[in-house]
Amino acid sequence: MFDLDRFIADCRAVAHEDEHGPKHVLELMREAIADPEAVRAGVKPLEPGKGVLDAPLFRSADLTVLNAQLMPGLVSIPHDHRIWAVIGIYDGEEANTFYRRGEAGLETSNCRTIHAGEAILLGADVIHAIENPLGRPTLGLHVYGGDLFANPRSMWDPASGEELAYDVPQFNRLCRDLAMKRRAERAAPAH
């Protein structure tokens, strides 16, 4: 049975133990999400109207744990964390597009969808955008190697490609605009 307090304590114990700390957290995540129903039962769902940033499961200077809920059709703009992250999906799927810095701005470097029961480790230098392509929420457990809320970060304007300082209201607005644009493009008749 998944025990959230134990999971957090175990992550804290190994996260910065040595240079392999993030890989140890990845293994803990893989063990946890091997039983998605137990994670679902052990993690309190977000209250209606509350976002993941309103209710971290754990937050300290060296670790943040979130219960992330990606609503159907959610699309994010490219962003970074500047700290490592372990993402485990326990219901649904999260489509990731990864980027690298190029001479003309961001260039797509890879794509990977994480399905329920899978987890990945993102390095501190990773830039990515996420999407929930499903018609139902995707649920994930996220562990970050620092205080995600206090860490300076970047986001990229999807229209101009300009790198901007991460700002939650602006990030949310740009993500909503991008999602609406994609829905309109998909609904448009093909020529």
Protein Blocks (a to p, Z undefined) as FASTA:
>chain_A
ZZfklmmmmmmmmmmmpmmlmmmmmmmmmmmmmmmmlmmmmpccddehiafklmcfbdcf
kbccddddddehiacddddekiacddddfehjdddddddddfkbcadfbdcdddehiacd
ddfkbccddddfbfbdcddddddebdfklpccddddfklopacdddfklmmmmmmmmmmm
mmmmmmpccZZ
